[in-house]
């Protein structure tokens, strides 16, 4: 998007591109940790598919912008905090990674902000240790066009909740916009897909039949769900 291109679930938007660019170049700021892929010094821990992706696409296409980031001398966290399984060669530590992540929301009240097909934690025990869960469902595509409504819905329901966002590029801007809220806010991306693959024990990405799947972003033929607990958690739907 910063390069001026669209991705499947978010059309190019100049304002969004500028916001994303500003956020990344800011690095760690105002008690906010910005993250980048952990791929700049050594790719050995990642599988062949991931290595090809970064060598053939990520580095060449983003060379100029990566140079700008380097020149800031900022420090960054790793985006792979929410990618602790499928791209790794050695998956033996993945159970520990997921358990550490689960401790973030252990016995806490959680507000999940996600696309309407994300259904994070549905059908698995990823968030079973949370004290309570509320959900705001957002458009699966072009959510940035509804960012004002989404942010107002978050403000209306934030209370003392941990806010977990699974909303693509829009999530980054929301975290930046809501600096005045004292809530901890985490853009945790495709954690549900990673956890599903981990529970399945697969080594290649496979499509999940009843929810959005990372890297299968067409969201086609998603089966409906009939889950009373999930339905009861949904407090607002933004179309």
C-alpha positions, 0 to 999 in steps of 0.5 A, a space after each residue: 500500500 505504501 508503494 501505491 498498490 492495493 492488496 486483496 482486502 484493502 484497496 490503495 488509499 493515499 491517506 492510509 499509505 501516508 499514515 502507514 509510512 509515518 507510523 513505520 518511520 516513527 519506530 518505537 514511540 509514545 509507549 508504542 512498539 512498531 514491528 517489522 519482519 525478523 528477516 534482515 540478518 538471517 533467514 535460516 530459521 524460515 522454510 524455503 517458501 518464506 525465504 523465497 518470498 522475502 528474497 524475490 519479493 519483499 527485499 527487491 520491491 521495498 529496497 528504497 523504503 527499507 533504506 529509509 527505515 535503516 537511516 532512521 536508526 530506530 529500533 523495532 520489535 518483530 512481527 513474527 510474534 504473531 507468526 510463531 509456527 507455519 514459516 518456521 523450520 524448527 517448530 519444536 518451540 511453537 507450543 511455548 510461543 503460543 502459551 506465552 501469547 495466551 498469557 497476555 490475555 490470561 484472566 483478562 477482559 478482552 475486546 476483539 476487533 476483527 473482520 466479519 469472517 475472521 472468527 478468531 478463536 472460534 473452534 479452538 481454545 486460543 482465547 479460552 483462558 480470557 475472563 470475558 470476550 466482546 467482539 466488534 465485527 468489521 468489513 472483511 474488505 476495505 475496513 479503512 473506509 469505516 475507520 471512524 465508525 470502528 474507532 468510535 465503537 472501540 471507544 464505546 466498548 473499551 472499558 478496562 479491556 485488552 484490545 486485540 485487533 485483527 484488521 489488516 493495515 487498518 489495525 495499525 492506524 487504529 492503534 496510532 489513533 487511540 493513543 489517548 486510551 489507556 487500554 493495552 492494544 495489540 495488532 495480533 494479525 493472523 494469530 488464529 490461522 497460525 494457531 489452527 495450523 499448529 493444532 492441525 500439525 500441518 507444515 504447509 498453509 491450508 484453507 480453513 473452511 469456516 473462517 478467514 485464512 491467512 494468505 488465502 485472502 479471497 474469503 470464498 466459500 466460507 462455511 457459516 457457523 452456528 456458535 451461540 457463544 460466538 454470537 453472544 460475544 458480538 456487540 457491534 457489527 460495522 458493514 
